[in-house]
Amino acid sequence: MPDPKVVIAAGADAVSGGLLTDSEAVSGGIAAIVPVDVWLPGSPPSPFGLLNALLIAVGQLADGGKRGAE
């Protein structure tokens, strides 16, 4: 994906691997594969939480895409 990009980990499965995190089929959260900019826990995440994560992501893009600044 071309720059700029922001990765949002939405939901317990994406954040930590969810209920199956101790299984050999799960490698943990998505951060083991790609760098995550915004973390959104919940199973399922709330609509207001998702809106907040999108606003944070847009703010990071406006700041030049600085990773890790939540």
C-alpha positions in Angstrom: 0.0 0.0 0.0 1.5 3.4 -0.9 2.2 6.0 1.8 0.6 7.6 3.8 -1.1 4.7 5.6 -2.4 4.1 9.1 -3.1 0.7 10.5 -6.0 0.3 13.0 -6.2 -2.9 15.1 -9.9 -3.2 15.7 -11.3 -5.8 18.0 -9.8 -8.2 20.6 -8.8 -10.7 17.9 -6.7 -8.1 16.1 -5.2 -6.6 19.2 -4.2 -9.7 21.1 -5.3 -12.8 19.2 -8.6 -13.1 21.2 -9.8 -16.2 22.9 -7.5 -18.4 20.7 -4.3 -16.6 21.6 -2.8 -19.7 23.2 -3.4 -21.9 20.2 -0.7 -22.9 17.8 -2.8 -21.5 15.0 -2.7 -18.0 16.3 0.5 -15.9 16.4 -1.0 -13.2 18.7 -2.2 -9.8 17.5 -1.7 -8.2 14.2 1.3 -6.2 15.5 3.4 -9.3 15.0 2.9 -8.9 11.3 2.5 -5.1 10.6 3.2 -2.0 12.7 -0.1 -0.8 14.3 -0.8 2.9 14.8 -4.2 2.9 16.6 -5.4 0.2 19.0 -9.1 -0.4 19.4 -10.0 -3.1 21.9 -13.4 -4.7 22.4 -15.3 -7.7 21.1 -16.9 -6.2 19.1 -15.5 -2.7 19.3 -18.1 -0.1 19.9 -19.3 2.2 17.1 -18.1 5.3 19.0 -14.7 3.6 19.6 -14.4 3.0 15.9 -15.2 6.6 15.1 -12.7 7.7 17.7 -10.0 5.4 16.2 -10.7 6.8 12.7 -10.4 10.4 14.0 -7.1 9.5 15.6 -5.9 8.0 12.4 -6.9 11.0 10.4 -5.1 13.2 12.9 -2.0 11.1 12.5 -2.1 11.5 8.8 -2.4 15.3 9.2 0.7 15.2 11.5 2.7 13.5 8.9 1.9 9.8 9.8 4.0 9.6 13.0 3.6 6.1 14.3 2.8 5.4 17.9 1.3 8.8 18.7 -2.2 8.1 20.0 
